[in-house]
């Protein structure tokens, strides 16, 4: 499994994939219609989707650098358990989302999404590859784990942050 943050218990082997940065994104159509925010305080004037964490059922707060406090969107739009639903919402012009750069890189490359609030983004969170110790006895599982680790290192220079 790939998980945010290191697990607290020692049930699984945890190998760090890297620290990945967050950004705020919207479609060009949304920004043309509603304007481009230039600082986080302007987000109250926009539709901002919340992501509900599947592990806790709680809303994931938005974070901005260098501000230590987090922010929760006031919009009624809440997307549960499907991070790709956030991307679909933003691409369709629904509003702003906060998500990891690596998850929307293809949409950015195609011009389907635009990053906003760049001076306030970039807060990073660690991701880990988790697996039971006994998995490494299986050659196919070991090969997959090594591939994921190599790939995350190879992508490191291109990821934002």
Secondary structure, DSSP 8 states (H G I E B T S, - for coil): -EEES--SSSSSEEEEEEEEEEEEEE-HHHHHHH---SSGGGGGGS-B-EEE-TTT--EE-EE-SS-SSEE---SS-EEES-HHHHHHHHHTT--BEEEEHHHHHHHHHHTS-EEE-GGG---EEEEEEEE-GGGGGSHHHHHHHHHHHHHHHHHGGGS--
